[in-house]
Amino acid sequence: MNEKEKKELRARIITSAYAYKTRRKRLFYSISIAASILLIVNLGFYKYNLSESSIAKFAESSGDISIESESKQDVQLFLSGNKKVVIQSNNSSIAYQTGGREINIADSLGKKQEVALDNSNEFNTLIVPYGKRSKIKLSDGTMVWLNSGSKLIYPATFKAKNREVFLIGEAIFDVAHNAKHPFKVLSKGHTIEVLGTVFNVSNYPEDKDIKTVLKSGSVEISYKSDSFFKSEEKTKITPGTMAVYNKASPKVNTKNVEVENYFSWREGVLIFKNNSLKHIMGKLGRYYNVDIEFQEQYMESETFSGYLDLKDSVEGVLKTLQNATNFNYKIKENGLITINKLENME
């Protein structure tokens, strides 16, 4: 190979190397741009998925219909067209027909009534004040038991892909199975998704946690984390498990529990196992719609294990507790119940 041929070969090699580097740079920039576009699209899609559903927006806009404002009243059912049904009973039963056009209502006094719906497409709201309870059969066959001081928002008929309800307070759900239309229980920043199962949710505004206890089936809990991107975290739980979602620092912890302790109120019984008096008195205050106050803060940590029959009066329940723990109580003229150490009570 003469000198001229060597120069031509060297030139071709340099040109080839330069072209290869140029193609690599172009490929890198193309991949980077594509990745950026994909990230933007995914973030947009993710933001869309995490955006509030129509029922969540309705729940936020209907904040004027609050549990607190109804706390001294009867169970109230708010329908479309500003129609309101008042149910004067401690325990009531509400059943929607499959088509969602009519509601059958019965109370513990044997009184029954039928209500025709003007618009089955709109959301309905059931308010159960403190001291009352209610059972409702939704149009899809799902049964819901609402505890005292609770609010449930739901559509008269489920027509969207997801069957969504919004809960404040405590409820037991026995969800009608429908694999094509998952059932979701929404709270602020928290979603429980099921296909068909039985579980309890407790989400009172004054509580720092949302507690979900699974009796049968399976549920998946979704919530927004406190990370920089506010990513969506998911936790699945199995029967016999409680998931505790901390509202202040969004995260979920799980533990095994005695399931019946969280479902017994449906049958008029409260079951406790080494629970604090503060926890117990909080439950009784909601159930009987009474204010209970500790005179000495250290007594709040006293514990109790056993059964309390809620068919009895609040005074009867307090006497049962009194026999098992070292405290006394006094019911004042305004209805306030004060708790104190036995020897300190006047």
C-alpha positions in Angstrom: 0.0 0.0 0.0 1.5 3.2 -1.1 1.5 6.5 0.9 -1.5 7.9 -1.0 -3.6 4.8 -0.3 -2.7 5.0 3.4 -3.9 8.6 3.6 -7.2 7.7 1.9 -7.7 4.8 4.4 -6.9 7.0 7.4 -9.4 9.6 6.1 -12.2 7.0 5.7 -11.6 5.7 9.3 -11.7 9.2 10.8 -14.9 10.0 8.8 -16.5 6.8 9.8 -15.7 7.4 13.5 -17.1 10.9 13.4 -20.3 9.7 11.7 -20.6 7.0 14.4 -20.2 9.5 17.2 -22.7 11.8 15.5 -25.3 9.0 15.3 -24.7 8.1 19.0 -25.3 11.7 20.0 -28.5 11.9 17.9 -29.7 8.7 19.4 -29.0 9.8 22.9 -30.8 13.1 22.3 -33.7 11.3 20.7 -34.0 8.9 23.6 -33.7 11.8 26.1 -36.4 13.8 24.4 -38.7 10.7 24.1 -38.1 9.9 27.8 -38.9 13.6 28.7 -42.1 13.4 26.7 -43.0 10.1 28.3 -42.4 11.5 31.8 -44.5 14.5 31.1 -47.3 12.4 29.7 -47.1 10.0 32.6 -47.1 12.8 35.1 -50.1 14.3 33.4 -51.8 10.9 33.4 -50.9 10.3 37.0 -52.1 13.8 38.0 -55.4 13.0 36.1 -55.7 9.7 38.0 -55.1 11.3 41.3 -57.4 14.2 40.6 -60.6 14.2 42.6 -63.5 12.2 41.3 -66.9 13.7 40.8 -68.2 12.3 44.1 -65.1 13.7 46.0 -65.8 17.1 44.5 -69.4 16.8 45.4 -68.4 15.9 49.0 -66.2 18.9 49.2 -68.9 21.3 47.9 -71.6 19.8 50.2 -69.6 20.5 53.3 -72.5 22.7 54.6 -74.4 19.4 55.2 -72.3 18.5 58.1 -72.7 15.9 60.8 -72.1 18.5 63.5 -75.0 20.6 62.4 -77.3 17.6 62.5 -75.8 16.1 65.7 -78.8 16.8 67.8 -81.4 15.8 65.2 -82.7 12.6 63.6 -81.3 10.6 60.7 -81.6 12.7 57.6 -81.5 11.6 53.9 -80.8 14.4 51.4 -82.0 13.7 47.8 -81.9 15.6 44.6 -84.0 18.7 44.1 -83.4 19.8 47.7 -85.6 17.0 49.0 -85.0 15.8 52.5 -86.4 12.8 54.4 -86.3 12.8 58.2 -86.2 9.4 60.0 -87.1 9.5 63.6 -85.6 6.4 65.0 -82.4 5.3 66.8 -82.0 2.5 64.2 -83.3 2.7 60.7 -83.2 0.7 57.5 -83.0 2.2 54.0 -83.2 0.2 50.8 -82.8 1.4 47.2 -84.5 -0.5 44.4 -82.1 -1.9 41.7 -83.2 0.8 39.3 -82.6 3.5 41.9 -86.0 5.1 41.3 -87.5 4.3 44.7 -86.4 4.0 48.3 -88.0 1.9 51.0 -87.5 3.2 54.5 -88.3 1.4 57.8 -87.5 2.3 61.4 -87.3 0.4 64.7 -90.8 1.6 65.6 -92.3 -0.3 62.7 -93.0 2.8 60.6 -92.5 2.4 56.8 -92.4 4.8 53.9 -91.7 4.8 50.2 -89.9 7.7 48.5 -89.8 8.2 44.7 -86.6 9.8 43.3 -86.8 12.7 40.9 -83.4 12.0 39.5 -81.6 8.7 39.9 -78.4 10.1 38.4 -77.5 12.5 41.2 -75.7 11.9 44.5 -77.6 11.3 47.7 -76.3 12.0 51.2 -77.2 10.1 54.4 -76.4 11.8 57.7 -76.5 9.7 60.9 -76.1 11.9 63.9 -74.5 10.9 67.2 -76.7 8.6 69.2 -78.3 7.0 66.0 -77.4 4.2 63.6 -78.6 3.3 60.2 -78.5 0.4 57.7 -78.7 1.1 53.9 -78.9 -1.2 50.9 -77.4 0.5 47.9 -78.9 0.0 44.4 -76.2 -2.6 43.5 -77.0 -4.7 46.5 -74.2 -3.6 48.7 -75.1 -3.4 52.4 -73.7 -0.6 54.6 -74.1 -0.2 58.3 -73.4 3.4 59.4 -72.4 4.1 63.0 -73.1 7.2 65.0 -71.8 10.5 63.8 -71.3 9.3 60.2 -72.0 10.6 56.7 -72.2 8.6 53.5 -72.4 10.1 50.0 -73.4 7.8 47.1 -75.1 7.8 43.7 -78.7 6.6 43.6 -77.6 4.3 40.8 -74.0 3.2 39.9 -73.5 4.0 36.2 -69.7 4.7 36.0 -67.0 2.1 35.7 -66.2 2.3 39.4 -68.9 2.2 42.1 -67.7 5.0 44.4 -69.0 6.2 47.7 -67.6 8.9 50.1 -67.4 8.2 53.8 -66.9 10.4 56.9 -67.3 8.5 60.2 -67.5 4.7 60.6 -69.3 2.0 58.5 -69.3 -1.7 57.8 -69.5 -2.6 54.2 -70.7 -5.9 52.7 -70.0 -5.3 49.1 -71.9 -7.0 46.3 -69.4 -8.7 44.0 -69.0 -7.2 40.5 -65.6 -7.9 38.9 -66.2 -5.4 36.1 -67.2 -2.6 38.4 -64.9 -2.3 41.4 -66.3 -0.7 44.6 -64.4 2.2 46.1 -64.8 3.9 49.5 -63.2 7.4 49.2 -62.0 9.7 52.0 -59.8 12.7 51.7 -56.5 11.5 50.3 -57.4 7.8 50.8 -59.2 5.2 48.7 -60.2 1.6 49.5 -60.9 -0.6 46.4 -62.7 -3.9 46.6 -64.6 -6.3 44.3 -66.7 -8.1 46.9 -65.9 -8.3 50.6 -66.8 -7.4 54.1 -64.8 -4.7 56.0 -65.0 -1.9 58.5 -63.8 1.7 58.0 -63.4 4.2 60.8 -62.7 7.8 59.7 -63.9 10.4 62.1 -62.7 14.0 61.5 -61.3 14.2 65.0 -59.2 11.0 64.7 -55.6 11.1 63.5 -56.0 7.8 61.7 -58.2 6.1 59.1 -58.6 2.4 60.2 -59.7 -0.3 57.8 -60.4 -3.8 59.2 -60.9 -6.7 56.7 -63.2 -9.6 57.7 -63.3 -11.4 54.3 -62.1 -11.0 50.7 -59.3 -8.6 50.0 -59.0 -4.8 49.6 -56.4 -2.4 48.3 -55.8 0.9 49.9 -54.4 3.8 47.8 -53.1 7.0 49.2 -50.8 9.9 48.3 -47.4 9.7 49.9 -45.5 12.6 51.4 -42.7 12.3 48.8 -41.6 15.1 46.5 -43.7 13.8 43.6 -46.7 13.0 45.9 -46.7 9.5 44.4 -49.5 7.1 44.9 -48.8 4.3 47.3 -50.8 1.0 47.5 -51.2 -1.5 50.3 -53.2 -4.8 50.1 -54.5 -6.4 53.3 -55.8 -9.9 54.0 -58.7 -11.0 56.3 -57.9 -10.5 60.0 -55.8 -7.5 59.3 -56.1 -3.8 60.2 -54.6 -1.1 58.1 -53.9 2.2 59.9 -53.5 5.3 57.7 -51.9 8.3 59.4 -53.4 11.5 58.1 -50.6 13.8 59.2 -47.7 11.9 57.7 -49.3 9.8 54.9 -48.3 6.2 55.4 -50.0 2.9 56.2 -49.1 0.3 58.9 -50.8 -3.1 59.2 -51.3 -5.5 62.1 -53.4 -8.6 62.9 -56.5 -7.9 65.1 -59.5 -9.7 66.6 -61.9 -8.9 63.7 -65.2 -9.2 65.7 -64.1 -6.4 68.0 -64.6 -4.0 65.1 -67.9 -5.4 63.8 -69.8 -6.1 67.1 -71.4 -2.6 67.3 -73.6 -3.6 64.4 -75.2 -6.1 66.8 -75.4 -3.6 69.7 -72.3 -4.8 71.5 -68.8 -3.3 72.0 -65.9 -5.6 72.6 -62.7 -4.3 74.1 -59.3 -5.9 74.8 -56.9 -3.8 76.9 -58.3 -0.6 75.4 -57.9 2.7 77.2 -60.8 4.4 79.0 -60.3 7.4 76.7 -60.9 5.2 73.6 -63.9 3.5 75.3 -65.5 6.8 76.4 -65.0 8.2 72.9 -67.0 5.2 71.5 -69.7 5.6 74.1 -70.0 9.3 73.6 -70.7 8.9 69.9 -73.0 6.0 70.4 -75.2 7.6 73.0 -74.7 11.2 71.9 -73.3 12.4 75.3 -70.3 14.4 76.3 -67.9 12.6 78.6 -65.1 14.4 80.3 -62.1 13.2 82.4 -61.4 15.2 85.5 -57.9 13.8 85.8 -56.0 13.2 82.6 -54.0 10.2 83.9 -57.2 8.2 84.1 -57.6 8.2 80.4 -54.9 5.5 80.1 -56.7 3.1 82.4 -57.5 -0.1 80.4 -60.5 -2.4 80.2 -61.2 -5.7 78.6 -64.7 -7.2 78.2 -68.2 -6.8 76.6 -70.5 -3.8 76.8 -74.2 -4.3 75.9 -75.2 -1.2 74.1 -78.9 -2.1 74.4 -78.6 -0.9 77.9 -78.7 2.8 78.9 -75.5 4.8 79.0 -75.7 4.8 82.8 -76.0 1.0 82.8 -73.0 0.7 80.6 -71.0 3.0 82.8 -71.9 0.9 85.9 -70.6 -2.2 84.1 -67.3 -0.4 83.5 -67.3 0.9 87.0 -67.4 -2.6 88.4 -64.3 -3.6 86.4 -62.2 -0.4 86.9 -61.4 2.0 89.6 -63.4 5.1 88.6 -66.7 6.8 89.4 -69.0 9.1 87.3 -71.4 11.9 87.7 -74.1 13.0 85.3 -74.6 16.7 85.6 -77.8 18.7 84.9 -76.6 19.7 81.4 -76.1 16.0 80.5 -72.3 16.2 80.8 -70.7 13.0 82.3 -67.6 13.5 84.4 -65.2 10.7 85.2 -63.0 10.7 88.2 -61.1 8.5 90.6 -63.4 6.7 92.9 -62.2 8.2 96.2 -62.1 11.8 94.6 -65.7 11.9 93.4 -68.0 14.2 95.4 
